[in-house]
Amino acid sequence: MHAGSANIGVQGQRLRLRFGGVMFATGLVLAVGLVLANVAHAWRLAVFLPFVLGATGVFQARART
């Protein structure tokens, strides 16, 4: 394998992109819900995980890694 070649196929890329989108949407819904419910600021940190997972999925899909 040479530099710059992808190590996942089209199906893997789609899966990672879909996972990233779902995690971003989950994070957004969770963030809005927590703000509207006037939950304590410390609990709002729970949105960090879905957003990180979403970003990781999208970045992996775009980089094909």
Backbone atoms as SQL, in Angstrom:
CREATE TABLE atoms (id INTEGER PRIMARY KEY, chain TEXT, resi INTEGER, resn TEXT, atom TEXT, x REAL, y REAL, z REAL);
INSERT INTO atoms VALUES
  (1, 'A', 1, 'MET', 'N', 0.848, -1.166, 0.000),
  (2, 'A', 1, 'MET', 'CA', 0.000, 0.000, 0.000),
  (3, 'A', 1, 'MET', 'C', 0.897, 1.233, 0.000),
  (4, 'A', 2, 'HIS', 'N', 0.624, 2.178, -0.868),
  (5, 'A', 2, 'HIS', 'CA', 1.449, 3.376, -0.923),
  (6, 'A', 2, 'HIS', 'C', 0.778, 4.533, -0.190),
  (7, 'A', 3, 'ALA', 'N', 1.535, 5.589, 0.061),
  (8, 'A', 3, 'ALA', 'CA', 1.027, 6.743, 0.794),
  (9, 'A', 3, 'ALA', 'C', -0.168, 7.348, 0.063),
  (10, 'A', 4, 'GLY', 'N', -1.189, 7.701, 0.824),
  (11, 'A', 4, 'GLY', 'CA', -2.355, 8.352, 0.255),
  (12, 'A', 4, 'GLY', 'C', -3.451, 7.408, -0.203),
  (13, 'A', 5, 'SER', 'N', -3.237, 6.109, -0.108),
  (14, 'A', 5, 'SER', 'CA', -4.287, 5.188, -0.546),
  (15, 'A', 5, 'SER', 'C', -5.272, 4.928, 0.596),
  (16, 'A', 6, 'ALA', 'N', -6.497, 4.674, 0.239),
  (17, 'A', 6, 'ALA', 'CA', -7.553, 4.438, 1.225),
  (18, 'A', 6, 'ALA', 'C', -7.464, 3.021, 1.763),
  (19, 'A', 7, 'ASN', 'N', -7.813, 2.869, 3.026),
  (20, 'A', 7, 'ASN', 'CA', -7.817, 1.525, 3.588),
  (21, 'A', 7, 'ASN', 'C', -9.232, 1.048, 3.906),
  (22, 'A', 8, 'ILE', 'N', -10.259, 1.807, 3.478),
  (23, 'A', 8, 'ILE', 'CA', -11.638, 1.337, 3.585),
  (24, 'A', 8, 'ILE', 'C', -12.303, 1.510, 2.227),
  (25, 'A', 9, 'GLY', 'N', -13.278, 0.692, 1.977),
  (26, 'A', 9, 'GLY', 'CA', -13.998, 0.776, 0.715),
  (27, 'A', 9, 'GLY', 'C', -15.153, 1.761, 0.792),
  (28, 'A', 10, 'VAL', 'N', -15.910, 1.799, -0.262),
  (29, 'A', 10, 'VAL', 'CA', -17.050, 2.716, -0.350),
  (30, 'A', 10, 'VAL', 'C', -18.071, 2.393, 0.742),
  (31, 'A', 11, 'GLN', 'N', -18.320, 1.119, 0.983),
  (32, 'A', 11, 'GLN', 'CA', -19.296, 0.730, 2.003),
  (33, 'A', 11, 'GLN', 'C', -18.841, 1.180, 3.395),
  (34, 'A', 12, 'GLY', 'N', -17.580, 1.002, 3.712),
  (35, 'A', 12, 'GLY', 'CA', -17.058, 1.452, 5.003),
  (36, 'A', 12, 'GLY', 'C', -17.105, 2.956, 5.150),
  (37, 'A', 13, 'GLN', 'N', -16.848, 3.644, 4.052),
  (38, 'A', 13, 'GLN', 'CA', -16.901, 5.099, 4.060),
  (39, 'A', 13, 'GLN', 'C', -18.336, 5.581, 4.321),
  (40, 'A', 14, 'ARG', 'N', -19.303, 4.963, 3.648),
  (41, 'A', 14, 'ARG', 'CA', -20.713, 5.321, 3.860),
  (42, 'A', 14, 'ARG', 'C', -21.145, 5.043, 5.290),
  (43, 'A', 15, 'LEU', 'N', -20.710, 3.909, 5.833),
  (44, 'A', 15, 'LEU', 'CA', -21.066, 3.543, 7.197),
  (45, 'A', 15, 'LEU', 'C', -20.538, 4.574, 8.190),
  (46, 'A', 16, 'ARG', 'N', -19.283, 4.975, 8.036),
  (47, 'A', 16, 'ARG', 'CA', -18.699, 5.967, 8.939),
  (48, 'A', 16, 'ARG', 'C', -19.379, 7.326, 8.799),
  (49, 'A', 17, 'LEU', 'N', -19.707, 7.708, 7.569),
  (50, 'A', 17, 'LEU', 'CA', -20.374, 8.980, 7.343),
  (51, 'A', 17, 'LEU', 'C', -21.781, 8.968, 7.950),
  (52, 'A', 18, 'ARG', 'N', -22.498, 7.876, 7.781),
  (53, 'A', 18, 'ARG', 'CA', -23.840, 7.748, 8.363),
  (54, 'A', 18, 'ARG', 'C', -23.760, 7.784, 9.885),
  (55, 'A', 19, 'PHE', 'N', -22.816, 7.051, 10.449),
  (56, 'A', 19, 'PHE', 'CA', -22.635, 7.040, 11.901),
  (57, 'A', 19, 'PHE', 'C', -22.327, 8.449, 12.401),
  (58, 'A', 20, 'GLY', 'N', -21.452, 9.157, 11.696),
  (59, 'A', 20, 'GLY', 'CA', -21.107, 10.522, 12.086),
  (60, 'A', 20, 'GLY', 'C', -22.314, 11.436, 12.057),
  (61, 'A', 21, 'GLY', 'N', -23.121, 11.321, 11.014),
  (62, 'A', 21, 'GLY', 'CA', -24.325, 12.147, 10.915),
  (63, 'A', 21, 'GLY', 'C', -25.322, 11.856, 12.015),
  (64, 'A', 22, 'VAL', 'N', -25.504, 10.582, 12.309),
  (65, 'A', 22, 'VAL', 'CA', -26.437, 10.194, 13.374),
  (66, 'A', 22, 'VAL', 'C', -25.949, 10.711, 14.732),
  (67, 'A', 23, 'MET', 'N', -24.651, 10.631, 14.969),
  (68, 'A', 23, 'MET', 'CA', -24.112, 11.110, 16.240),
  (69, 'A', 23, 'MET', 'C', -24.218, 12.633, 16.353),
  (70, 'A', 24, 'PHE', 'N', -23.977, 13.351, 15.256),
  (71, 'A', 24, 'PHE', 'CA', -24.152, 14.802, 15.280),
  (72, 'A', 24, 'PHE', 'C', -25.598, 15.161, 15.582),
  (73, 'A', 25, 'ALA', 'N', -26.535, 14.475, 14.925),
  (74, 'A', 25, 'ALA', 'CA', -27.957, 14.746, 15.159),
  (75, 'A', 25, 'ALA', 'C', -28.339, 14.417, 16.600),
  (76, 'A', 26, 'THR', 'N', -27.817, 13.315, 17.117),
  (77, 'A', 26, 'THR', 'CA', -28.078, 12.937, 18.504),
  (78, 'A', 26, 'THR', 'C', -27.558, 14.002, 19.458),
  (79, 'A', 27, 'GLY', 'N', -26.348, 14.472, 19.200),
  (80, 'A', 27, 'GLY', 'CA', -25.773, 15.520, 20.036),
  (81, 'A', 27, 'GLY', 'C', -26.583, 16.798, 19.989),
  (82, 'A', 28, 'LEU', 'N', -27.056, 17.158, 18.808),
  (83, 'A', 28, 'LEU', 'CA', -27.850, 18.372, 18.658),
  (84, 'A', 28, 'LEU', 'C', -29.174, 18.262, 19.406),
  (85, 'A', 29, 'VAL', 'N', -29.866, 17.147, 19.232),
  (86, 'A', 29, 'VAL', 'CA', -31.139, 16.934, 19.933),
  (87, 'A', 29, 'VAL', 'C', -30.917, 16.926, 21.438),
  (88, 'A', 30, 'LEU', 'N', -29.861, 16.256, 21.870),
  (89, 'A', 30, 'LEU', 'CA', -29.554, 16.202, 23.299),
  (90, 'A', 30, 'LEU', 'C', -29.239, 17.594, 23.842),
  (91, 'A', 31, 'ALA', 'N', -28.450, 18.366, 23.106),
  (92, 'A', 31, 'ALA', 'CA', -28.092, 19.715, 23.553),
  (93, 'A', 31, 'ALA', 'C', -29.328, 20.605, 23.669),
  (94, 'A', 32, 'VAL', 'N', -30.170, 20.589, 22.665),
  (95, 'A', 32, 'VAL', 'CA', -31.387, 21.409, 22.690),
  (96, 'A', 32, 'VAL', 'C', -32.297, 20.960, 23.832),
  (97, 'A', 33, 'GLY', 'N', -32.445, 19.663, 23.998),
  (98, 'A', 33, 'GLY', 'CA', -33.291, 19.144, 25.074),
  (99, 'A', 33, 'GLY', 'C', -32.794, 19.541, 26.448),
  (100, 'A', 34, 'LEU', 'N', -31.495, 19.465, 26.650),
  (101, 'A', 34, 'LEU', 'CA', -30.936, 19.824, 27.953),
  (102, 'A', 34, 'LEU', 'C', -31.067, 21.316, 28.231),
  (103, 'A', 35, 'VAL', 'N', -30.895, 22.134, 27.202),
  (104, 'A', 35, 'VAL', 'CA', -31.044, 23.582, 27.390),
  (105, 'A', 35, 'VAL', 'C', -32.501, 23.929, 27.670),
  (106, 'A', 36, 'LEU', 'N', -33.414, 23.362, 26.894),
  (107, 'A', 36, 'LEU', 'CA', -34.835, 23.653, 27.100),
  (108, 'A', 36, 'LEU', 'C', -35.337, 23.154, 28.452),
  (109, 'A', 37, 'ALA', 'N', -34.757, 22.064, 28.945),
  (110, 'A', 37, 'ALA', 'CA', -35.147, 21.528, 30.245),
  (111, 'A', 37, 'ALA', 'C', -34.455, 22.258, 31.390),
  (112, 'A', 38, 'ASN', 'N', -33.607, 23.226, 31.041),
  (113, 'A', 38, 'ASN', 'CA', -32.881, 24.030, 32.027),
  (114, 'A', 38, 'ASN', 'C', -32.080, 23.157, 32.996),
  (115, 'A', 39, 'VAL', 'N', -31.384, 22.187, 32.423),
  (116, 'A', 39, 'VAL', 'CA', -30.559, 21.263, 33.202),
  (117, 'A', 39, 'VAL', 'C', -29.270, 21.982, 33.608),
  (118, 'A', 40, 'ALA', 'N', -28.696, 21.594, 34.717),
  (119, 'A', 40, 'ALA', 'CA', -27.457, 22.194, 35.206),
  (120, 'A', 40, 'ALA', 'C', -26.357, 22.095, 34.149),
  (121, 'A', 41, 'HIS', 'N', -25.492, 23.093, 34.138),
  (122, 'A', 41, 'HIS', 'CA', -24.436, 23.180, 33.132),
  (123, 'A', 41, 'HIS', 'C', -23.529, 21.947, 33.111),
  (124, 'A', 42, 'ALA', 'N', -23.266, 21.388, 34.268),
  (125, 'A', 42, 'ALA', 'CA', -22.387, 20.214, 34.316),
  (126, 'A', 42, 'ALA', 'C', -22.983, 19.039, 33.539),
  (127, 'A', 43, 'TRP', 'N', -24.293, 18.871, 33.592),
  (128, 'A', 43, 'TRP', 'CA', -24.946, 17.781, 32.865),
  (129, 'A', 43, 'TRP', 'C', -24.920, 18.003, 31.365),
  (130, 'A', 44, 'ARG', 'N', -24.807, 19.246, 30.946),
  (131, 'A', 44, 'ARG', 'CA', -24.776, 19.558, 29.520),
  (132, 'A', 44, 'ARG', 'C', -23.499, 19.072, 28.857),
  (133, 'A', 45, 'LEU', 'N', -22.496, 18.750, 29.656),
  (134, 'A', 45, 'LEU', 'CA', -21.259, 18.190, 29.110),
  (135, 'A', 45, 'LEU', 'C', -21.496, 16.826, 28.472),
  (136, 'A', 46, 'ALA', 'N', -22.644, 16.244, 28.730),
  (137, 'A', 46, 'ALA', 'CA', -22.979, 14.939, 28.149),
  (138, 'A', 46, 'ALA', 'C', -23.027, 14.997, 26.626),
  (139, 'A', 47, 'VAL', 'N', -23.197, 16.182, 26.051),
  (140, 'A', 47, 'VAL', 'CA', -23.250, 16.295, 24.592),
  (141, 'A', 47, 'VAL', 'C', -21.866, 16.160, 23.967),
  (142, 'A', 48, 'PHE', 'N', -20.831, 16.206, 24.773),
  (143, 'A', 48, 'PHE', 'CA', -19.462, 16.098, 24.251),
  (144, 'A', 48, 'PHE', 'C', -19.255, 14.774, 23.526),
  (145, 'A', 49, 'LEU', 'N', -19.677, 13.683, 24.108),
  (146, 'A', 49, 'LEU', 'CA', -19.431, 12.363, 23.527),
  (147, 'A', 49, 'LEU', 'C', -20.093, 12.177, 22.155),
  (148, 'A', 50, 'PRO', 'N', -21.376, 12.484, 21.992),
  (149, 'A', 50, 'PRO', 'CA', -21.955, 12.329, 20.654),
  (150, 'A', 50, 'PRO', 'C', -21.283, 13.211, 19.604),
  (151, 'A', 51, 'PHE', 'N', -20.900, 14.433, 19.985),
  (152, 'A', 51, 'PHE', 'CA', -20.242, 15.309, 19.022),
  (153, 'A', 51, 'PHE', 'C', -18.847, 14.805, 18.653),
  (154, 'A', 52, 'VAL', 'N', -18.116, 14.284, 19.620),
  (155, 'A', 52, 'VAL', 'CA', -16.786, 13.727, 19.325),
  (156, 'A', 52, 'VAL', 'C', -16.913, 12.496, 18.440),
  (157, 'A', 53, 'LEU', 'N', -17.863, 11.622, 18.743),
  (158, 'A', 53, 'LEU', 'CA', -18.077, 10.434, 17.914),
  (159, 'A', 53, 'LEU', 'C', -18.520, 10.827, 16.502),
  (160, 'A', 54, 'GLY', 'N', -19.368, 11.838, 16.418),
  (161, 'A', 54, 'GLY', 'CA', -19.812, 12.319, 15.111),
  (162, 'A', 54, 'GLY', 'C', -18.665, 12.870, 14.290),
  (163, 'A', 55, 'ALA', 'N', -17.837, 13.686, 14.917),
  (164, 'A', 55, 'ALA', 'CA', -16.687, 14.249, 14.217),
  (165, 'A', 55, 'ALA', 'C', -15.722, 13.157, 13.779),
  (166, 'A', 56, 'THR', 'N', -15.499, 12.193, 14.635),
  (167, 'A', 56, 'THR', 'CA', -14.591, 11.093, 14.297),
  (168, 'A', 56, 'THR', 'C', -15.117, 10.313, 13.096),
  (169, 'A', 57, 'GLY', 'N', -16.401, 10.015, 13.101),
  (170, 'A', 57, 'GLY', 'CA', -16.988, 9.285, 11.968),
  (171, 'A', 57, 'GLY', 'C', -16.876, 10.049, 10.666),
  (172, 'A', 58, 'VAL', 'N', -17.186, 11.335, 10.689),
  (173, 'A', 58, 'VAL', 'CA', -17.112, 12.152, 9.466),
  (174, 'A', 58, 'VAL', 'C', -15.671, 12.283, 8.998),
  (175, 'A', 59, 'PHE', 'N', -14.747, 12.553, 9.913),
  (176, 'A', 59, 'PHE', 'CA', -13.349, 12.693, 9.519),
  (177, 'A', 59, 'PHE', 'C', -12.789, 11.397, 8.948),
  (178, 'A', 60, 'GLN', 'N', -13.158, 10.263, 9.542),
  (179, 'A', 60, 'GLN', 'CA', -12.696, 8.979, 9.012),
  (180, 'A', 60, 'GLN', 'C', -13.271, 8.713, 7.624),
  (181, 'A', 61, 'ALA', 'N', -14.525, 9.066, 7.424),
  (182, 'A', 61, 'ALA', 'CA', -15.139, 8.853, 6.114),
  (183, 'A', 61, 'ALA', 'C', -14.469, 9.724, 5.069),
  (184, 'A', 62, 'ARG', 'N', -14.220, 10.976, 5.399),
  (185, 'A', 62, 'ARG', 'CA', -13.598, 11.889, 4.439),
  (186, 'A', 62, 'ARG', 'C', -12.154, 11.499, 4.125),
  (187, 'A', 63, 'ALA', 'N', -11.434, 11.003, 5.127),
  (188, 'A', 63, 'ALA', 'CA', -10.042, 10.618, 4.934),
  (189, 'A', 63, 'ALA', 'C', -9.908, 9.178, 4.432),
  (190, 'A', 64, 'ARG', 'N', -11.027, 8.448, 4.434),
  (191, 'A', 64, 'ARG', 'CA', -11.043, 7.029, 4.036),
  (192, 'A', 64, 'ARG', 'C', -10.090, 6.184, 4.864),
  (193, 'A', 65, 'THR', 'N', -10.130, 6.405, 6.185),
  (194, 'A', 65, 'THR', 'CA', -9.254, 5.633, 7.080),
  (195, 'A', 65, 'THR', 'C', -10.051, 4.760, 8.012);
